[in-house]
Amino acid sequence: MRAIRVTRLDGPGAMEMAEIDEPVGDGVVVDVYAAGAAFPDALLTRGRYQYRPEPPFVLGAEIAGVVRSAPEDAHVRAGDRVVGLTMLTGGMAEVALLSPDRVFKLPDNVSFEAGAGLLFNDLTVYFALSVRGRLQRGETVLVHGAAGGIGTSALRLAPVLGASRTIAVVSTEEKAAIATAAGATDVVLAEGFKDAVKELTGGRGVDVVVDPVGGDRFTDSLRSLAPAGRLLVIGFTGGEIPTVKVNRLLLNNIDVVGVGWGAWAGTHPGALSEQWAALERLLSSGELPPPEPVVYPLERAGAAVASLENRTAKGKVVLRVRD
């Protein structure tokens, strides 16, 4: 089968197309039609992720496709349209082998390419807003990196989960259009966003900040929170891991909340299936629109992952594995 392998830890340029044996073992065998790309893929290509497989290894943590075979006691059968999580490697290939508890039926109204763009981002954001962020109906959500995968997911999900207003923070005017298309109520530029948010909210601030960026905007995010507001720490695509002076938390009764979706799923049996069941209902009903990812052919996987590393990606990035 065709697969994308990392042959050395030199970044996305070290990703190569290769012919390798299909995976074997117990589990659900899926003929992959599309595979998601995420920021951890970029880190993995440089050996900078907490999980560090030795090259060569196949990248890819999320897939969409058709079940070829499944164990008798699995909840899916041959021929089912599914999405699935490999949980970090093995997805960017024509065939994937997955644990049955990480495979989920894909609604008929969602394409394979949209499906491959659902799992990492939507499950992370659903967990962030509903479990860790305690989002309440009528609250205002500020979204950093709003034109990226997590950002566009947050803009799609927050209104469905009860937010009455979403304020997108973007780095360029071009990305503002992407955030607006994803459903943002308001869009502001990263430069000077604190003052813009203060004006938009009449000085009150926002209830929840979704932050997959980190870096030097962190302190101004804290200053942008309303009393009892929550800042959700999802990642550090900005590169620098910020620190917080905890007296700021006292002054306005605000929270800095860690969002470790993968760690939570690994220690809470049934969490993935519960989260997917909630998303599937929203997708099937049409209440939650599926993502509209940027799609690259499999042979351009290196360029796809590079767009995540250099922050030029516009929304979720997906690879088309087969037609």
N, C-alpha and C positions, 0 to 999 in steps of 0.2 A: 504494500500500500504506500501511497504518498504521505509524507509527514514532514513537518517543520521541526528541525532539530537545532539546538544550540550546541555548537561544536567547540567553542572556547568562550571564556567570559570577557568578551571585548565589547559588549553592547549589542544592539539590534543588528548591526552589520555582520555579526557572527551567526545569524540565523540562516540555515540552508535547507533547501528542499532535498529530501532523500527518499530512496525506496527502502523500506524496512519491513520486517515481518509483522503481520497483524498480531495484536495482543492476544494472549491465551490465559485462561483461568476461569474461576467461578465468578459469576456476575451477569450483568445485562450487557449484551453486545449490541452496539448501536452503529448503524451506517450513518456517518456524520455528513450533514448537508451544510452546516454553518458552525463556526466556532468564534466565540467572543475573544477579544483582546482587552486586557486590563493593565493598569499601572504596575501591579506586581510582576507582570511578564517582563516589563522593561527592567525592573530591579533584578529579576532572575538572570537576565542576560549578562549582568555585570557581577553576579555573585553577591548582591547587596541585600537580598531578602533574608528573613530569618530562617527560612528553609533553603538549604543550599545543595541541590543535587549536583553530582559530578557530571561534567560533559562526557559524551554527548547525551542529551536528553530532549524529549519532545515537549514543547511548550503547550500551554492551553489548559484552562481550568473550567470552561463552560462550553457546552455544545448543544446543538439541536439536530435532530435527525429521526430516523425510523428504526425501531427495534428489530434486530435480526433474530435474536434469541434471548430467552430469559429463563431463570430458574422457575420450576413449577409453582413455588410458593410466592413468587414476585407479584406485585400489583400491576404489572404491565405485561403485555404479550407481543409476540411477533407481529409486526405491521403497525403497531401503535406509533403515532407521532409524539415525540417526547423532547424534553429538555433535560439536561443533566449536568452534574458537577463532578469533575475529576478531582477537585480540590488541589489544584496547582499545576499538574503536568499531565500530558497525554491527550489533550483535546484537539490540537491542531494537526489532525490526521484524518484519513478517510474512514477509519474504524476506531471506536473507543470502547473500552471495557470499564463498566462502572458498577459500584455497589448499588444494589436495589434501592436502598434508602436515600440515594442521591439522584434518582431518576423520577421525573414527574411528567404526567400527560400534558401535552401542549394543546390549548384550546384551538379549535378548527379555524377561528377567526384571526389567528396570529401566525404570520409566516415564519419559516425556519430562521430567516435572517433576523427578524425582530425577536424571535424566541432566544436566539443565541446572545442577544443583547440584554436579556431580562435579568438573569439570575444574580450575578455578582452585584450589580448596581441596585436593582429594585429590591432584592432581599436585604441588602445592607441598609438602604434608605428606609424601607418599611420598619426594620428593626430599630433604626436610629430614631425615627419620629414617634413610633407607637410605643416602643418599650423603654428606650433610654431617654428620649426627649419628652415623653408624656404630653404629646401635643394635644391641646384641647380645642374644641370647636370655636371658631372665631378668632384664633390667634394669628399673629403675623410671623412669617418665617423669612429670614434672610439667608440667601444661598451664595456662598463663595464658589469660584470656579464654575459658574453657572452654565457655561457653554460646553463643559466636559461631560463625561459619562455619568458620574455621581450627581453633578449639578443638574443636568437635564432630567435625570430620574427624580430628583427632589422636587423640581418644578412640576412634573407630572403628578407625583404622588401626594404632595402636601395638600392641595385643594381637596382631593378625594378623601383624605384622612381628617379633614375638618378645617384647615387653614382658610382664613378669609382673604389673606393677602400674602403674596410672595414677592420679595424684593431680590432681584438678581444682581450679583456683582460680577462684572466682566472686565477684562483688561483692554479690550479694543471695541470700537464701534461695530466692526464686522461681527464680533461675537455677540453683540447686543441683539442682533437680528435672530441669532440662534436661540438665545434665551427667551425672546418674545415668542418665537414659534413654539417653544416648549411649554408656554403657558404663563410666563412671568407677568405679574400685575404691573410691576415697575422694574426698570433697569437702571443701574448706576455704574459708573466707572470705578475701578479699584482705587485709583488716585483720588483721594478725598471722599471716600465712600462714607466715612463716619458723619461728616457734616451733611451729606446728601440724605442719609438715613434720618438724621435728626430733623431735617426739614420735612421729609415725607411723612414722618410720624408725629409731627407737631411737638417734638421734643420728648416724647414718651419713650421711644426706642422700640425694639422688636422683642418678641417673646422667645424665639428660638433662632439660633444661628447654626447653619449646617456648614461645617468647615473641613473640606478635604485638602486644603491648601497649606494651612499653617503659616510659618514664616513671619515676616514683620507686620502683617496686618492683624495679628492675634490680639494685641492690646486694644486696638481700636474696635475690634469685634466685641470685647468685653464692655467697652464704653458705650457700645450701641445697644446693649441689652436693657430692656425695661425691668423694673423691679420683679424679682422672682424669675428672671429669664434664664435660659439654658443655652450654653455654647457646646455643641456636639463636635468632639474631636474625632474625625474620621480618617485623616491621613495628612501627609506632608509633601504634596507634590511641589510645593514651593522650595523644598530642599531643607530648609532649616527647621529644627524642632524647637518651638518656642517655649518659654518659661512664663510662669504667672506669679505675681505677687499676691499672696492670698488675702491680704487686707482688702483688695478690690472686691473679693467675694462677699466680705462682711458688709461693705458699705451699702450695697444694693440688694443683698440677699440673693445673689446670683450663683449659678452652678456652672462648673466646667465638667462635662460628662464624657468619659471615654466610650467610644463605640467600636468594640472589637467583635464584629459579627462572626468571623470565623472561629474565634475562641469560644464564643457563646454557643455556637452550633455544635462545637466539639465536646462541650461539657453539659449540654442540655438535650438529652435524647428526645426526639420528636419535634424539636424546634423547627428544623427545616421543613418538615411536612406541614406543620401548622402554619408557618409563614407562607409557604407556597399555596396552601388551600385558600388563604385569604386573598392572595394576589390573583389566583385563578378565577375566583368568583368575580373580582373586579374587572378582569380582562374579558371574561366570557360575557358579562353583562354589557360591556362597552363603556362602563363608567370610567375605567382607566384605559386611556389610549395606549396601544403598544408603542415602543420606541421606534424611531426612524433612524436607524444607524447609518454610519458611513461604511460602505461595503468595499472591501478590497478582495481581489482574487487571491487564492492561497499562495501563489508564487510571489506575491508582493507582501508577504507577512512581515518581512523586515521593515518595510516602509510604514506599515500599519503600526507596529510597536514603536518605531521611532517617533511617530506623530504623538504618541502618548508621552514619551520621554521629553520631547522638546516643546510640549504643550501647544502644539498647533492643531491637535485633534478637535473636531467640531462635533460634539456629541459622542455617543457610543461608537466604538470601532468594532467591526465584525469582519471575519474572513468567510468568503464563499468557498466551500470545500468541493462541492459538486452541484451541478444544475438539477 
